[in-house]
C-alpha cells in the first residue's frame, strides 16, 4: 500500500547530505528520512526512560519498591515457564 507523502523544505546543504547518505545506504531520500525520524523517536523514548529510571533509582523508597516489583515479576515469569514445561511434559 502506497503511503501518502508531503513536501519538506530543507536547505540545499541538508538536501545534499540527505542525498549522499541515501545513496551510500542504497535508499531513497524519503526512506532515509523515515528511518531517521523513527530513530529520533526511539532515541527520545529511551532518553525519557533513562531520565525516569535515574529519578527512580535516586529515591531509596522508589528504588526498593521497583526492585521488589521486578523480583516478583521475574518469579511469576519463571513459574509460568515451569508450569508450561510441565504441561508439555505430560
Backbone torsions as a table, in degrees:
resi	resn	phi	psi	omega
1	UNK	NA	130.8	-179.6
2	UNK	-74.8	129.7	177.2
3	UNK	-84.7	148.5	175.5
4	UNK	-71.8	150.8	-177.9
5	UNK	-126.4	168.6	175.8
6	UNK	-145.7	168.7	-179.9
7	UNK	-96.1	135.8	176.0
8	UNK	-119.2	127.1	-180.0
9	UNK	-91.2	127.8	176.8
10	UNK	-134.0	163.5	177.8
11	UNK	-67.9	161.8	178.9
12	UNK	-61.1	-38.8	179.2
13	UNK	-61.6	-46.7	179.7
14	UNK	-63.3	-40.5	177.9
15	UNK	-60.7	-43.3	179.5
16	UNK	-63.3	-44.0	178.1
17	UNK	-61.4	-44.7	179.2
18	UNK	-63.1	-41.0	178.9
19	UNK	-62.7	-44.9	179.8
20	UNK	-63.8	-45.6	179.1
21	UNK	-62.1	-43.0	179.6
22	UNK	-62.0	-44.1	179.5
23	UNK	-63.5	-41.6	179.3
24	UNK	-61.4	-32.6	-176.9
25	UNK	-97.0	-1.4	180.0
26	UNK	68.1	35.1	-179.1
27	UNK	-123.0	168.5	170.3
28	UNK	-84.4	161.4	176.7
29	UNK	-60.4	-39.7	179.0
30	UNK	-60.8	-46.2	178.1
31	UNK	-63.8	-39.8	178.5
32	UNK	-62.2	-44.6	178.7
33	UNK	-63.5	-39.5	175.5
34	UNK	-58.5	-47.4	-179.6
35	UNK	-62.1	-45.7	-178.9
36	UNK	-65.6	-38.3	178.5
37	UNK	-65.6	-43.5	178.6
38	UNK	-64.7	-40.2	178.1
39	UNK	-63.2	-41.4	178.0
40	UNK	-65.3	-39.1	178.5
41	UNK	-62.9	-45.5	179.7
42	UNK	-65.4	-40.8	179.1
43	UNK	-61.1	-42.8	178.4
44	UNK	-63.3	-40.2	178.2
45	UNK	-62.3	-45.4	178.8
46	UNK	-65.7	-36.4	177.3
47	UNK	-64.2	-41.5	177.1
48	UNK	-63.6	-44.0	179.0
49	UNK	-61.5	-47.6	-178.8
50	UNK	-63.1	-39.2	178.1
51	UNK	-64.1	-43.4	179.5
52	UNK	-66.7	-40.5	178.3
53	UNK	-64.2	-37.8	177.6
54	UNK	-62.7	-42.3	176.5
55	UNK	-61.8	-47.3	-177.9
56	UNK	-61.4	-46.5	-177.3
57	UNK	-71.9	-21.1	178.4
58	UNK	-77.9	-19.9	-179.7
59	UNK	-99.3	112.7	-175.6
60	UNK	-56.6	-39.3	179.9
61	UNK	-66.6	-46.3	179.3
62	UNK	-65.8	-38.9	180.0
63	UNK	-61.5	-45.2	179.8
64	UNK	-62.7	-45.3	179.5
65	UNK	-62.3	-41.2	179.5
66	UNK	-64.6	-43.3	-179.8
67	UNK	-64.1	-40.1	177.8
68	UNK	-64.3	-44.0	179.7
69	UNK	-63.6	-41.4	179.2
70	UNK	-63.2	-43.3	178.5
71	UNK	-61.6	-45.3	178.5
72	UNK	-61.9	-39.4	178.9
73	UNK	-64.1	-42.7	-179.8
74	UNK	-66.2	-41.0	178.3
75	UNK	-63.7	-45.4	178.4
76	UNK	-59.9	-41.2	179.9
77	UNK	-66.6	-41.1	-179.5
78	UNK	-68.6	-35.4	176.9
79	UNK	-65.0	-38.9	177.2
80	UNK	-62.9	-42.6	178.5
81	UNK	-62.3	-42.4	-179.7
82	UNK	-65.8	-45.0	179.0
83	UNK	-61.3	-42.0	178.9
84	UNK	-64.2	-39.4	179.1
85	UNK	-67.3	-37.6	179.3
86	UNK	-67.6	-37.7	179.1
87	UNK	-64.3	-40.6	-179.9
88	UNK	-68.4	-36.4	-177.6
89	UNK	-70.0	-23.6	-177.2
90	UNK	-72.9	NA	NA
